[in-house]
Amino acid sequence: MTPLNFFKDLRLTMSPLGRVLNDVFIYPTHHSISYITNLSSTLDHNDPGYFVEVDADEASKLYTHLRRYKLRSKLAIRLLDDEEWSIWSTWGDHANRPKANTERGENEDDVEDAPPSDDIGCLDPRAPLMGRRVVLSSFSSPPDSSTQQPLSAYHIRRTLLGVAEGQREILTETALPLESNMDYMNGIDFRKGCYVGQELTIRTRHTGVVRKRILPVRLYPADETSRPPSRLEHDDTVLHTGQIEMPTPGTNVVRMDGGDGRKRNVGRWLDGVGNIGFALCRLDPMKKMMIQPDDDQSWAADGEFGAEWVRDGETYLGGKVKMRAFWPDWFPDIGG
């Protein structure tokens, strides 16, 4: 496959209150022969065109949202059928290529472009080793050299890298951009002028106070003999053997021993796969466990973190689990 042009195109749609509506990718399409070939006869192929990728469950809502702001602009917006185009994530040696970073003042103009090609997609700017994203028509398929993996492999990979996405993890009209790590994942251009939701986003950045962040966590059994895991690793067997159960989305994360017998709320479980997932975590109470050396067992003095939940009005075996949050190594230093 020929190299893709680099476009830093992770973006957000936000509410006037500065809450995230959707995390989206925007792909230029007008250079692509495949796109032009499939273009409606009512549209001019010389006009700029773009694909907007969004959580599939949110596509119709985003379509309505964009039409609301279209007003009298000469702009055609259409909701694509699943059978027309598909999104692929690929990773390999190319994934080590440097990415643009808004904190350093870089943008797509600062990164050398590859020769134009028929490909639609981009290098994934959210984190190192995330690879690239490719949009293929229904008549195309990945290169023969590619080894196709199930979708779960992609979700496991991005969870281990600490990349949250979609509205099961970045809750619509609830999540804040900086708490969702969009400042780390190149989702915010702080040099941009006015936009919906800017005021709270810029004020939060300038105060430098972000008390919570979405972090990858690893679940482990809640029995007294279990020790916090030293590494973020995926393991499906603990679910299949009944050692742990996945918490209900939205379940509070608590300090299991608050010192006074109270289980203090320190975050919220979002979603996961196997024994790993994402939680919105308060940084101050959970910071010590995230930065401790693997052989340091002094965590016991501060208690552990976990979740308990109730279903159908009854608590039952499996409704309790412990978890440890991890600070991705590509994040800025959390400090000591």
C-alpha positions as CSV (number, residue, x, y, z in Angstrom):
1,M,0.0,0.0,0.0
2,T,1.4,3.4,-0.9
3,P,2.1,5.8,2.0
4,L,-0.7,8.0,3.2
5,N,-0.6,11.7,3.3
6,F,-0.4,12.9,6.9
7,F,-3.4,14.8,8.1
8,K,-3.8,15.5,11.8
9,D,-7.5,14.9,11.7
10,L,-8.7,13.7,15.1
11,R,-11.3,16.2,16.1
12,L,-14.1,16.8,18.6
13,T,-17.6,18.1,18.4
14,M,-18.6,19.8,21.6
15,S,-21.6,21.4,23.3
16,P,-21.7,25.1,24.2
17,L,-20.9,24.0,27.8
18,G,-17.6,22.5,26.7
19,R,-18.6,18.9,26.9
20,V,-17.7,16.3,24.3
21,L,-20.4,15.3,21.9
22,N,-18.3,13.0,19.7
23,D,-14.7,12.2,18.9
24,V,-14.3,12.0,15.1
25,F,-11.8,11.5,12.4
26,I,-12.0,13.7,9.2
27,Y,-10.5,12.2,6.0
28,P,-10.0,14.3,2.8
29,T,-11.4,12.3,-0.1
30,H,-11.2,14.4,-3.3
31,H,-7.8,13.1,-4.3
32,S,-9.1,9.5,-4.4
33,I,-10.1,7.8,-7.6
34,S,-12.2,5.3,-5.7
35,Y,-14.1,8.1,-4.1
36,I,-14.6,10.0,-7.4
37,T,-15.8,6.8,-9.1
38,N,-18.4,6.2,-6.5
39,L,-19.5,9.9,-6.4
40,S,-23.1,10.8,-7.1
41,S,-23.6,12.3,-10.5
42,T,-25.3,15.3,-8.8
43,L,-22.0,16.3,-7.2
44,D,-18.9,17.9,-8.8
45,H,-15.7,15.8,-8.2
46,N,-13.6,19.0,-8.3
47,D,-15.2,20.2,-5.1
48,P,-13.5,19.3,-1.8
49,G,-15.0,16.2,-0.1
50,Y,-14.5,14.6,3.3
51,F,-15.5,11.5,5.2
52,V,-16.3,11.9,8.9
53,E,-15.8,8.8,11.0
54,V,-17.7,8.6,14.3
55,D,-18.9,5.9,16.7
56,A,-21.5,3.9,14.7
57,D,-24.1,4.2,17.4
58,E,-23.8,8.0,17.2
59,A,-23.8,8.5,13.4
60,S,-27.4,9.5,13.0
61,K,-27.1,12.0,15.9
62,L,-24.0,13.6,14.4
63,Y,-25.7,13.8,11.0
64,T,-28.6,15.7,12.6
65,H,-26.2,17.9,14.5
66,L,-24.2,18.9,11.4
67,R,-27.3,19.6,9.4
68,R,-28.4,22.0,12.2
69,Y,-25.3,24.1,11.6
70,K,-25.3,23.9,7.8
71,L,-27.8,26.8,7.5
72,R,-27.5,28.1,3.9
73,S,-24.0,26.9,3.2
74,K,-23.5,25.2,-0.2
75,L,-22.8,21.9,1.5
76,A,-24.1,18.4,0.9
77,I,-24.2,16.0,3.8
78,R,-25.1,12.4,3.6
79,L,-25.2,9.5,6.0
80,L,-23.3,6.5,4.4
81,D,-24.6,3.0,4.5
82,D,-22.4,0.4,6.2
83,E,-22.0,-1.5,2.9
84,E,-20.5,1.5,1.0
85,W,-17.2,2.1,2.9
86,S,-15.3,0.4,5.8
87,I,-12.7,1.6,8.3
88,W,-9.5,-0.4,8.9
89,S,-6.8,0.1,11.4
90,T,-3.3,-1.2,10.4
91,W,-0.1,-1.3,12.4
92,G,3.5,-2.4,11.8
93,D,6.9,-0.8,11.2
94,H,5.3,2.4,9.9
95,A,3.7,3.0,13.3
96,N,7.0,4.5,14.7
97,R,6.8,7.5,12.5
98,P,6.7,10.8,14.5
99,K,3.3,12.5,14.9
100,A,2.3,16.1,15.1
101,N,2.0,17.6,18.6
102,T,-0.1,20.6,19.3
103,E,1.8,21.3,22.5
104,R,4.9,21.9,20.4
105,G,3.1,24.0,17.9
106,E,3.2,21.4,15.2
107,N,0.4,20.8,12.7
108,E,-0.2,19.0,9.4
109,D,2.0,21.6,7.6
110,D,5.0,20.8,9.9
111,V,5.0,17.1,8.9
112,E,6.3,16.0,5.5
113,D,3.6,14.8,3.2
114,A,3.9,11.6,1.2
115,P,3.1,11.6,-2.5
116,P,-0.6,11.8,-3.3
117,S,-2.3,8.4,-3.7
118,D,-5.7,6.8,-4.0
119,D,-5.7,6.0,-0.3
120,I,-8.1,7.6,2.1
121,G,-6.9,7.7,5.6
122,C,-4.2,9.0,7.9
123,L,-1.5,8.0,10.4
124,D,-3.3,7.7,13.7
125,P,-2.2,10.8,15.6
126,R,-3.5,9.7,19.0
127,A,-0.6,7.8,20.3
128,P,2.7,6.2,19.2
129,L,2.3,2.7,17.8
130,M,-1.4,3.2,16.9
131,G,-0.5,2.7,13.2
132,R,-2.8,4.2,10.6
133,R,-6.4,4.2,9.6
134,V,-7.6,3.4,6.1
135,V,-11.0,3.8,4.5
136,L,-11.8,1.3,1.9
137,S,-14.7,1.0,-0.5
138,S,-16.9,-2.1,-0.6
139,F,-15.0,-3.2,-3.7
140,S,-11.6,-3.0,-2.1
141,S,-9.8,-5.2,0.5
142,P,-6.7,-4.8,2.6
143,P,-3.3,-5.6,1.0
144,D,-2.5,-9.3,0.6
145,S,0.4,-8.9,3.0
146,S,-2.0,-7.9,5.8
147,T,-3.0,-10.4,8.5
148,Q,-6.6,-9.7,9.3
149,Q,-7.5,-9.7,13.0
150,P,-10.9,-9.7,14.7
151,L,-12.2,-6.3,15.9
152,S,-11.5,-7.3,19.5
153,A,-7.7,-7.3,18.7
154,Y,-8.0,-3.6,17.8
155,H,-9.8,-2.8,21.0
156,I,-7.3,-4.7,23.1
157,R,-4.4,-2.9,21.4
158,R,-5.7,0.6,21.9
159,T,-6.7,-0.2,25.5
160,L,-3.2,-1.4,26.3
161,L,-1.9,1.9,24.7
162,G,-4.4,4.0,26.7
163,V,-6.4,5.3,23.8
164,A,-10.1,5.7,24.7
165,E,-12.6,6.2,21.9
166,G,-16.3,6.3,21.2
167,Q,-19.2,7.3,23.4
168,R,-19.1,4.2,25.6
169,E,-15.7,5.5,26.9
170,I,-15.9,9.2,26.2
171,L,-19.4,9.9,27.4
172,T,-21.4,12.3,25.2
173,E,-22.4,15.6,26.9
174,T,-20.6,14.5,30.0
175,A,-16.9,14.1,29.2
176,L,-14.5,17.0,29.2
177,P,-11.9,17.2,26.5
178,L,-8.9,17.4,28.8
179,E,-10.2,14.7,31.1
180,S,-10.6,12.5,27.9
181,N,-6.8,13.1,27.1
182,M,-7.6,15.0,23.9
183,D,-4.7,17.4,24.8
184,Y,-2.4,14.4,24.8
185,M,-3.9,12.7,21.7
186,N,-3.7,15.7,19.3
187,G,-7.5,16.2,19.4
188,I,-7.3,19.9,20.3
189,D,-5.6,22.8,18.5
190,F,-5.0,25.4,21.2
191,R,-4.1,28.0,18.6
192,K,-7.5,27.8,16.9
193,G,-9.9,30.7,17.2
194,C,-13.5,30.7,18.4
195,Y,-15.4,27.4,18.4
196,V,-18.3,25.9,20.3
197,G,-17.2,24.9,23.8
198,Q,-13.9,26.8,23.6
199,E,-14.3,28.9,26.8
200,L,-14.2,26.1,29.3
201,T,-11.5,24.1,27.4
202,I,-9.1,27.0,27.2
203,R,-9.7,28.1,30.8
204,T,-9.0,24.6,32.1
205,R,-5.8,24.4,30.1
206,H,-4.5,27.8,31.4
207,T,-5.3,27.0,35.0
208,G,-3.4,23.8,34.6
209,V,-5.8,21.9,36.8
210,V,-7.1,18.6,35.5
211,R,-8.2,16.5,38.5
212,K,-9.5,13.5,36.6
213,R,-8.4,11.6,33.4
214,I,-9.6,8.5,31.5
215,L,-6.9,5.9,32.2
216,P,-6.5,2.2,31.3
217,V,-7.1,-0.2,34.2
218,R,-6.6,-3.8,34.9
219,L,-9.2,-5.8,36.8
220,Y,-8.2,-8.5,39.4
221,P,-10.1,-10.6,41.9
222,A,-11.4,-9.0,45.0
223,D,-10.3,-11.7,47.5
224,E,-7.9,-10.9,50.3
225,T,-5.0,-12.8,48.8
226,S,-4.9,-11.0,45.5
227,R,-2.2,-8.5,44.9
228,P,-2.3,-5.5,42.4
229,P,-0.9,-6.5,39.0
230,S,2.4,-4.9,38.1
231,R,1.7,-4.6,34.4
232,L,-1.2,-3.8,32.1
233,E,-1.9,-7.1,30.4
234,H,-4.9,-8.6,28.7
235,D,-6.3,-12.0,29.9
236,D,-9.7,-13.3,28.9
237,T,-9.4,-16.5,31.0
238,V,-10.2,-14.7,34.3
239,L,-13.6,-13.9,32.9
240,H,-14.2,-17.3,31.4
241,T,-13.3,-19.0,34.6
242,G,-15.4,-16.7,36.7
243,Q,-12.5,-15.2,38.7
244,I,-13.8,-11.7,38.0
245,E,-16.8,-10.1,36.2
246,M,-16.9,-7.0,34.2
247,P,-18.4,-4.1,36.1
248,T,-21.6,-2.4,34.8
249,P,-20.8,0.7,32.8
250,G,-21.0,3.8,35.1
251,T,-20.2,1.8,38.2
252,N,-18.3,4.0,40.8
253,V,-14.7,3.2,41.4
254,V,-14.0,3.4,45.2
255,R,-11.1,3.1,47.6
256,M,-11.8,-0.3,49.1
257,D,-10.4,0.8,52.5
258,G,-10.8,4.5,53.2
259,G,-9.1,4.1,56.6
260,D,-12.4,5.0,58.4
261,G,-14.4,2.2,56.9
262,R,-15.9,4.4,54.3
263,K,-15.5,3.5,50.6
264,R,-14.7,6.8,49.0
265,N,-15.6,7.4,45.4
266,V,-12.5,8.0,43.3
267,G,-13.8,7.5,39.7
268,R,-16.1,5.7,37.4
269,W,-15.8,2.5,35.4
270,L,-16.5,3.1,31.6
271,D,-16.0,0.0,29.5
272,G,-13.6,-2.8,28.8
273,V,-12.6,-6.0,27.1
274,G,-11.5,-9.1,29.1
275,N,-9.7,-8.0,32.3
276,I,-8.7,-4.5,31.0
277,G,-10.7,-1.4,30.3
278,F,-11.0,2.3,31.0
279,A,-12.1,4.3,34.0
280,L,-12.4,8.0,34.7
281,C,-10.0,8.3,37.6
282,R,-9.3,11.0,40.2
283,L,-5.6,11.5,40.0
284,D,-4.7,12.5,43.5
285,P,-5.9,9.4,45.4
286,M,-4.8,7.0,42.7
287,K,-1.5,8.6,41.8
288,K,0.7,6.6,44.3
289,M,-0.3,3.2,42.9
290,M,0.4,4.4,39.3
291,I,3.9,5.5,40.0
292,Q,5.1,2.8,42.4
293,P,7.9,0.4,41.4
294,D,6.6,-3.1,40.7
295,D,8.4,-4.5,43.8
296,D,7.0,-1.9,46.1
297,Q,4.2,-3.3,48.2
298,S,3.5,-0.3,50.4
299,W,0.3,0.2,48.5
300,A,-1.4,-1.7,51.3
301,A,-1.1,1.3,53.6
302,D,-3.3,3.4,51.4
303,G,-5.8,0.7,50.5
304,E,-6.8,-0.6,47.1
305,F,-9.4,0.5,44.5
306,G,-12.2,-1.4,43.0
307,A,-15.9,-1.5,42.3
308,E,-19.1,-3.1,43.6
309,W,-22.4,-3.1,41.8
310,V,-25.9,-4.3,42.1
311,R,-28.1,-5.8,39.3
312,D,-31.8,-6.5,39.5
313,G,-31.8,-5.2,43.0
314,E,-29.7,-8.0,44.4
315,T,-25.9,-8.2,45.1
316,Y,-24.5,-11.5,44.1
317,L,-21.1,-13.3,43.8
318,G,-19.1,-11.6,41.1
319,G,-20.4,-8.1,41.8
320,K,-17.2,-7.0,43.2
321,V,-13.8,-6.5,41.6
322,K,-10.5,-4.7,42.3
323,M,-8.6,-2.6,39.7
324,R,-5.3,-0.8,39.2
325,A,-5.0,2.2,37.0
326,F,-1.9,2.7,34.8
327,W,-0.3,5.9,33.4
328,P,0.6,5.2,29.8
329,D,4.4,5.7,29.2
330,W,3.7,8.1,26.2
331,F,1.8,10.5,28.5
332,P,3.7,13.4,29.9
333,D,5.4,12.6,33.3
334,I,2.8,12.5,36.1
335,G,5.4,13.4,38.7
336,G,6.3,11.9,41.9
